[in-house]
């Protein structure tokens, strides 16, 4: 398949547009000098990813991504930023001074990953905008074949809930404990 | 659509996450970079699922598991960040040198 063939399919224009959004937002997430902007650019990257999931006929996962990530995780991140950094303006101390080595390393990683995926899956086609995977299919295999991992993951969530409360709770000073006990 | 275009996009996103993980010094921003990397893996899984089309949608189930574990990770991670900030008044990883040799 030549590049002219590839670019002539309209679905690939959509892919290019979404991919550009994802990459630009991802780049701004790791380079932005403003912490709040970095978190908001992550919303762009995640929304683009949800769009890619819709293109790949994974509707349920796309909306789970929107609900859980954009709805909950980003809000948590914004809370964390607000609590740990009162002035939310520009900040020079966010990045380490040595940027050349990490850039070189991640570039090398990208070349390695991209080269190996091209070598392994040269001309494999994805089912283009086919029938979306129904929620019924996902529900059946989640409660059927994958029921043990499903239970384990729900246990992990419960443990994270309890652990989060325990870690983030402020311990009372001895004086305060006495006051509580006397009331 | 080729499966490669999704794999290369995910590789680029993953590399961006690695770069952020190494360069950033604020703990919250490091967690943001980890989210980018998890997201790249999600793209890979859904793309492979769309290529193979298994009967029980294994790739998408795994993506849901990753999203769940990532949510738990963010909750615990931010709780730890909160506690560190309360004790050290700083969210900068280079200030956390107590256990560094």
Interface residues (C-beta under 8 A of the other chain):
Chain A: X1 X6 X9 X11 X12 X15 X19 X22 X23 X26 X27 X29 X30 X35 X38 X39 X42 X45 X46 X49 X52 X53 X55 X56 X57 X58 X60 X61 X64 X65 X68 X69 X72 X73 X76 X77 X79 X80 X81 X83 X84 X85 X91 X93 X94 X95 X96 X99 X101 X102 X103 X105 X106 X107 X109 X110 X113 X114 X117 X118 X121 X122 X123 X124 X125 X126 X127 X128 X133 X137 X138 X140 X141 X142 X144 X145 X146 X149 X153 X156 X157 X159 X160 X161 X163 X164 X165 X167 X168 X170
Chain B: X1 X2 X3 X4 X5 X6 X7 X8 X9 X11 X12 X13 X14 X15 X16 X17 X18 X19 X20 X22 X23 X24 X25 X26 X27 X28 X29 X31 X32 X33 X35 X36 X39 X42 X43 X46 X47 X49 X50 X51 X53 X56 X57 X58 X60 X61 X63 X64 X65 X67 X68 X69 X70 X71 X72 X73 X74 X75 X76 X78 X79 X80 X81 X82 X83 X85 X86 X91 X92 X94
